[in-house]
Amino acid sequence: MSPVVVENPLVSNKNPEKDEKFCPTTPSFYRLLISEAHSQVLLCTDMSTADRLLPLLHLPGKDPRDFYSLGDIVANGQGLDGRVLNILAAVRSIAELKLFTTSDGRKGQRLEVKLFDDSVTSFSLVCWDREAILLMQTLVPKETVLFIADLSPKLLLRSTLTRRKLASWALEDDDRPEDTPVDSITDVYTVSHLKLKAQESPEVFFGITYSFISKLDVDSSISKVIKAKCAKCKYQVNEELQSCTNPSCPGRDQPLSVTTGFDLLVDITDHSGTLHACSLKDQAAEQTLGCTIEEFTGLTDDERTAFKWKFLLERCKIHIKVLPSTKMRSGIRGVILACSLADPGEVKQHMSALLQ
């Protein structure tokens, strides 16, 4: 990006009543029109002027309050085509640069950048322009916040929305089907190793930890242990409502169909630290607790408290999925895929190897 000198432009007034979809909006009441025959755009060679103007590149050219959340973009989908958008989001990760050759022999490059905000945990922005790619490669993930002005949604629709069904945008990552069978997970970690690996890379990963369950609130109210979800989109709902409140649910206009399941937050702890608020839900929770929802709801308060102490402070073999989360203070979230009491010999073997 460089300062330029615009020679002989035609200055015209904007018509505020006219909807110009394909013209980026600016706060100015005027517009510069450049003619190939009469105008020129030249690089600014006056270094003092350039030095004075360059810092302005870091200021938003738009009202910083005028932006779409990533959730709005995903929810509105094709309805945004033809508009120009402003985005305020943080950088989650930057992929490797990919080179390609088109069918007619032209060479190109693309760079995928993952963004996030308080409405969406991961959103793909694909850069094709060389200058945009060079800028993105200088950014520090998880430390950089971007205000992107006058962005065409066409690339977003192609690169992101077509891969994400609108009915699934509201789901947490751990609500989606797992593509890694528990039996294939073999890497063993301490809790501190899990946290360190998550900080080093924003990618989802799987592992085993031999840890204690240090918090298990199964003696809370039933509504905090068992949650109702829409059968169509898996969005958490209130059973008293007549329809799903997820605006993108494919069955929103139909009578609400509900499924229920365990939905617990547990802490796991070993000698190296604690991973708080790990999700334990549905079938994994039933297998861990050894009872169904119906059996659990039939327990008295005293029986649920006694039930809780069967698991607290017991060394367990825990298969876990670790993923980024903007909702957690630590920036990561654990999802327990399987949990069972650990064999002492197996614990000794693996912990000895980790401590070496």
C-alpha positions as CSV (number, residue, x, y, z in Angstrom):
1,M,0.0,0.0,0.0
2,S,1.4,3.4,-1.1
3,P,0.3,7.0,-1.0
4,V,-0.7,8.2,-4.5
5,V,-1.3,11.6,-6.3
6,V,-4.6,11.8,-8.2
7,E,-4.4,14.3,-11.1
8,N,-7.4,15.9,-12.8
9,P,-10.2,13.9,-11.2
10,L,-13.8,15.0,-11.6
11,V,-15.3,15.8,-8.2
12,S,-19.0,15.1,-7.9
13,N,-21.6,15.1,-5.2
14,K,-22.9,11.9,-3.8
15,N,-26.6,11.2,-4.1
16,P,-27.6,9.9,-0.6
17,E,-30.9,8.6,-2.0
18,K,-29.3,6.4,-4.6
19,D,-28.5,2.9,-3.7
20,E,-25.1,2.1,-5.3
21,K,-24.6,-1.5,-4.4
22,F,-21.2,-1.9,-6.2
23,C,-19.6,1.3,-5.0
24,P,-17.9,1.2,-1.6
25,T,-19.4,3.6,0.9
26,T,-17.3,6.4,2.5
27,P,-18.1,9.1,5.0
28,S,-17.3,11.8,2.5
29,F,-20.2,13.7,0.7
30,Y,-18.1,13.7,-2.5
31,R,-16.7,11.3,-5.0
32,L,-13.7,11.3,-7.3
33,L,-14.3,10.1,-10.8
34,I,-11.1,9.2,-12.8
35,S,-11.1,9.3,-16.6
36,E,-8.5,7.4,-18.6
37,A,-8.2,10.3,-21.1
38,H,-7.8,13.2,-18.6
39,S,-6.7,11.8,-15.3
40,Q,-3.7,10.1,-13.8
41,V,-2.9,8.2,-10.6
42,L,0.8,8.4,-9.7
43,L,2.8,7.1,-6.8
44,C,3.7,9.9,-4.3
45,T,7.4,10.6,-4.5
46,D,7.5,13.3,-1.8
47,M,8.8,11.2,1.1
48,S,7.8,13.7,3.8
49,T,4.2,13.6,2.5
50,A,4.3,9.8,2.3
51,D,5.6,9.5,5.8
52,R,2.8,11.7,7.1
53,L,0.1,9.7,5.2
54,L,1.3,6.1,5.8
55,P,0.3,6.0,9.5
56,L,-3.3,6.6,8.3
57,L,-3.3,3.1,6.8
58,H,-3.8,1.7,10.4
59,L,-6.9,3.8,11.0
60,P,-10.3,2.4,9.9
61,G,-11.6,4.2,6.9
62,K,-15.1,3.7,8.2
63,D,-17.0,4.2,11.4
64,P,-15.6,1.5,13.6
65,R,-19.1,0.8,14.9
66,D,-20.4,0.0,11.4
67,F,-19.6,-3.7,10.9
68,Y,-21.3,-7.1,10.5
69,S,-20.6,-9.8,13.1
70,L,-19.3,-13.0,11.6
71,G,-22.5,-14.7,13.0
72,D,-24.6,-12.1,11.0
73,I,-22.7,-13.0,7.8
74,V,-23.2,-16.7,8.3
75,A,-26.9,-16.4,9.2
76,N,-27.8,-14.1,6.3
77,G,-25.9,-16.0,3.7
78,Q,-26.9,-15.3,0.1
79,G,-28.9,-12.3,1.1
80,L,-25.7,-10.3,1.4
81,D,-24.6,-10.9,-2.1
82,G,-24.1,-7.6,-4.0
83,R,-23.3,-5.6,-0.8
84,V,-20.0,-4.5,0.6
85,L,-19.3,-5.4,4.2
86,N,-17.2,-4.3,7.1
87,I,-15.9,-6.9,9.5
88,L,-14.4,-6.5,13.0
89,A,-12.7,-9.8,14.0
90,A,-9.6,-11.3,15.6
91,V,-7.2,-13.6,13.8
92,R,-7.3,-17.2,15.0
93,S,-4.8,-18.8,12.6
94,I,-3.1,-18.3,9.2
95,A,-2.6,-21.2,6.9
96,E,0.3,-22.0,4.6
97,L,0.4,-20.1,1.3
98,K,-0.9,-22.3,-1.5
99,L,0.2,-21.9,-5.1
100,F,-1.9,-23.0,-8.1
101,T,-2.0,-23.0,-11.9
102,T,-5.3,-22.4,-13.7
103,S,-6.5,-24.4,-16.6
104,D,-5.3,-21.7,-19.0
105,G,-1.8,-21.7,-17.5
106,R,-2.0,-18.7,-15.3
107,K,-0.3,-18.9,-11.9
108,G,-1.9,-17.8,-8.7
109,Q,-1.8,-18.0,-5.0
110,R,-4.3,-18.2,-2.1
111,L,-4.0,-17.8,1.7
112,E,-6.7,-18.9,4.1
113,V,-7.1,-16.9,7.3
114,K,-9.3,-18.1,10.2
115,L,-11.1,-15.3,12.0
116,F,-13.3,-15.3,15.1
117,D,-15.4,-13.0,17.2
118,D,-17.9,-13.4,20.0
119,S,-20.5,-15.0,17.7
120,V,-18.5,-17.5,15.7
121,T,-15.5,-19.5,16.8
122,S,-14.0,-20.0,13.3
123,F,-14.6,-18.3,10.0
124,S,-12.6,-18.7,6.8
125,L,-11.4,-15.6,4.9
126,V,-9.6,-16.5,1.6
127,C,-7.1,-14.0,0.3
128,W,-6.2,-14.0,-3.4
129,D,-4.7,-10.6,-3.8
130,R,-0.9,-10.4,-3.5
131,E,-0.8,-7.3,-1.3
132,A,-3.5,-8.7,1.0
133,I,-1.6,-12.0,1.3
134,L,1.6,-10.1,2.2
135,L,-0.2,-8.1,4.9
136,M,-1.9,-11.2,6.4
137,Q,1.4,-13.1,6.6
138,T,2.8,-10.4,8.9
139,L,-0.1,-10.7,11.5
140,V,0.2,-12.5,14.8
141,P,-2.6,-15.0,15.4
142,K,-4.6,-14.5,18.7
143,E,-3.0,-11.1,19.1
144,T,-4.3,-9.2,16.1
145,V,-7.7,-7.6,15.7
146,L,-8.7,-6.6,12.1
147,F,-11.2,-4.0,10.9
148,I,-11.8,-5.0,7.3
149,A,-13.7,-2.4,5.2
150,D,-15.5,-2.8,1.9
151,L,-15.2,-6.5,1.7
152,S,-17.2,-8.3,-1.0
153,P,-19.2,-11.2,0.4
154,K,-18.9,-13.1,-2.9
155,L,-15.6,-14.7,-1.9
156,L,-17.0,-15.4,1.6
157,L,-20.0,-17.0,0.2
158,R,-17.9,-19.2,-2.0
159,S,-15.2,-20.1,0.5
160,T,-17.1,-20.3,3.7
161,L,-20.9,-20.4,3.5
162,T,-21.0,-23.1,0.8
163,R,-19.1,-25.4,3.1
164,R,-21.2,-24.6,6.2
165,K,-24.9,-25.5,6.0
166,L,-26.8,-22.6,7.5
167,A,-28.5,-25.0,9.9
168,S,-25.2,-25.9,11.5
169,W,-23.7,-22.5,12.2
170,A,-25.1,-22.3,15.7
171,L,-23.6,-25.7,16.8
172,E,-20.6,-25.9,19.1
173,D,-17.7,-27.8,17.5
174,D,-18.1,-30.6,20.0
175,D,-21.8,-31.1,18.9
176,R,-20.7,-32.2,15.5
177,P,-20.0,-35.9,14.8
178,E,-16.5,-37.1,15.6
179,D,-14.3,-38.2,12.8
180,T,-11.8,-39.9,15.1
181,P,-12.8,-43.2,16.7
182,V,-11.8,-43.4,20.3
183,D,-9.9,-46.6,19.7
184,S,-7.6,-44.8,17.3
185,I,-6.5,-42.2,19.9
186,T,-3.1,-43.2,21.3
187,D,-1.2,-40.0,22.2
188,V,-0.9,-39.6,26.0
189,Y,-0.6,-36.2,27.6
190,T,-0.4,-34.6,31.0
191,V,-2.9,-31.7,31.6
192,S,-0.1,-29.2,31.2
193,H,0.9,-30.8,27.9
194,L,-2.7,-30.6,26.6
195,K,-2.7,-26.8,27.4
196,L,0.7,-26.2,25.9
197,K,-0.2,-28.0,22.6
198,A,-3.4,-26.1,22.4
199,Q,-1.6,-22.8,22.8
200,E,1.0,-23.7,20.1
201,S,-1.6,-24.6,17.5
202,P,-5.3,-23.6,17.0
203,E,-6.1,-26.9,15.4
204,V,-8.4,-29.5,17.1
205,F,-6.5,-32.5,18.4
206,F,-7.2,-35.7,20.4
207,G,-5.4,-37.4,23.2
208,I,-5.5,-39.5,26.3
209,T,-4.8,-38.2,29.8
210,Y,-4.6,-40.2,33.1
211,S,-6.2,-37.7,35.4
212,F,-8.5,-37.3,38.4
213,I,-12.1,-36.0,38.1
214,S,-11.9,-33.1,40.5
215,K,-15.3,-31.6,39.9
216,L,-18.5,-33.4,39.0
217,D,-21.7,-31.6,39.8
218,V,-24.2,-34.4,39.3
219,D,-26.0,-33.4,42.5
220,S,-27.0,-30.1,41.0
221,S,-30.6,-29.5,39.9
222,I,-31.7,-31.8,37.1
223,S,-32.0,-28.9,34.6
224,K,-28.2,-28.3,35.0
225,V,-27.3,-31.9,34.4
226,I,-29.8,-32.9,31.6
227,K,-30.4,-30.5,28.7
228,A,-33.0,-30.4,26.0
229,K,-32.0,-29.9,22.3
230,C,-33.9,-29.5,19.1
231,A,-33.9,-32.9,17.3
232,K,-33.4,-31.1,13.9
233,C,-30.4,-28.9,14.6
234,K,-29.2,-29.9,18.1
235,Y,-29.6,-26.3,19.3
236,Q,-30.3,-26.1,23.1
237,V,-34.0,-25.2,23.6
238,N,-36.6,-24.6,26.2
239,E,-39.1,-27.5,26.1
240,E,-41.9,-25.1,26.9
241,L,-41.5,-23.3,23.6
242,Q,-43.5,-24.4,20.6
243,S,-40.6,-24.1,18.1
244,C,-36.8,-24.0,17.8
245,T,-35.3,-20.5,18.4
246,N,-32.3,-21.2,16.1
247,P,-33.1,-18.9,13.1
248,S,-31.3,-21.3,10.7
249,C,-33.0,-24.5,12.0
250,P,-34.4,-26.5,9.0
251,G,-37.5,-27.4,11.2
252,R,-38.1,-23.9,12.7
253,D,-41.6,-23.7,11.2
254,Q,-42.5,-27.2,12.4
255,P,-43.7,-28.3,15.9
256,L,-40.7,-28.6,18.2
257,S,-39.2,-32.1,18.4
258,V,-36.9,-32.4,21.4
259,T,-34.2,-34.9,22.5
260,T,-32.6,-34.9,25.9
261,G,-29.2,-35.9,27.1
262,F,-26.6,-35.5,29.8
263,D,-24.7,-32.2,29.5
264,L,-22.1,-31.9,32.3
265,L,-19.0,-29.7,32.9
266,V,-16.3,-31.5,34.8
267,D,-12.8,-30.5,35.9
268,I,-9.9,-33.0,35.3
269,T,-6.7,-32.7,37.3
270,D,-3.3,-34.3,37.5
271,H,0.1,-33.4,39.1
272,S,0.7,-30.7,36.3
273,G,-2.5,-28.8,36.6
274,T,-6.3,-28.6,36.0
275,L,-8.3,-28.3,32.8
276,H,-11.6,-26.7,33.8
277,A,-15.1,-27.1,32.5
278,C,-14.6,-30.1,30.2
279,S,-17.8,-31.1,28.4
280,L,-19.1,-34.6,29.2
281,K,-22.4,-35.3,27.4
282,D,-24.8,-37.7,25.8
283,Q,-23.6,-41.2,25.2
284,A,-20.1,-40.5,26.6
285,A,-21.7,-39.4,29.8
286,E,-24.0,-42.4,30.0
287,Q,-21.1,-44.8,29.5
288,T,-19.0,-42.9,32.1
289,L,-21.8,-42.8,34.7
290,G,-23.1,-46.2,34.0
291,C,-26.7,-45.2,33.9
292,T,-29.3,-43.8,31.5
293,I,-31.2,-40.5,31.8
294,E,-34.3,-42.3,33.1
295,E,-32.3,-44.1,35.8
296,F,-30.5,-41.0,36.8
297,T,-33.7,-38.9,37.1
298,G,-35.1,-41.6,39.4
299,L,-32.3,-41.1,42.0
300,T,-33.0,-39.1,45.2
301,D,-30.7,-36.1,46.1
302,D,-28.8,-38.3,48.6
303,E,-28.4,-41.0,46.0
304,R,-27.0,-38.6,43.5
305,T,-24.5,-37.2,46.0
306,A,-23.4,-40.7,46.9
307,F,-23.2,-41.4,43.1
308,K,-21.0,-38.4,42.7
309,W,-18.4,-39.6,45.2
310,K,-17.9,-42.8,43.3
311,F,-16.1,-40.8,40.7
312,L,-14.5,-37.8,42.4
313,L,-10.8,-38.1,43.0
314,E,-10.5,-41.4,41.1
315,R,-7.7,-41.8,38.6
316,C,-9.4,-42.2,35.2
317,K,-8.3,-42.9,31.6
318,I,-9.8,-40.0,29.7
319,H,-10.0,-39.8,25.9
320,I,-10.3,-36.1,25.2
321,K,-10.8,-33.7,22.3
322,V,-9.2,-30.3,22.7
323,L,-10.4,-27.3,20.6
324,P,-10.2,-23.5,20.6
325,S,-13.0,-21.7,22.4
326,T,-13.6,-17.9,22.7
327,K,-16.1,-18.6,25.5
328,M,-13.4,-20.0,27.9
329,R,-11.0,-17.8,29.7
330,S,-8.1,-20.1,28.9
331,G,-9.0,-20.0,25.2
332,I,-9.4,-23.8,24.9
333,R,-12.1,-26.3,25.7
334,G,-11.9,-30.0,26.4
335,V,-14.6,-32.5,25.3
336,I,-14.5,-35.9,27.0
337,L,-15.2,-38.7,24.5
338,A,-14.7,-41.6,26.9
339,C,-13.8,-42.0,30.5
340,S,-13.2,-45.1,32.6
341,L,-11.3,-46.0,35.8
342,A,-7.7,-46.4,34.9
343,D,-5.6,-49.6,35.3
344,P,-2.8,-48.8,37.9
345,G,-0.2,-50.7,35.8
346,E,-1.1,-48.8,32.7
347,V,-1.0,-45.5,34.6
348,K,2.5,-46.3,36.0
349,Q,3.8,-47.2,32.5
350,H,2.6,-44.1,30.8
351,M,3.3,-41.6,33.6
352,S,6.8,-42.9,33.9
353,A,7.4,-42.3,30.2
354,L,6.0,-38.8,30.4
355,L,8.1,-37.8,33.4
356,Q,11.4,-38.9,31.8
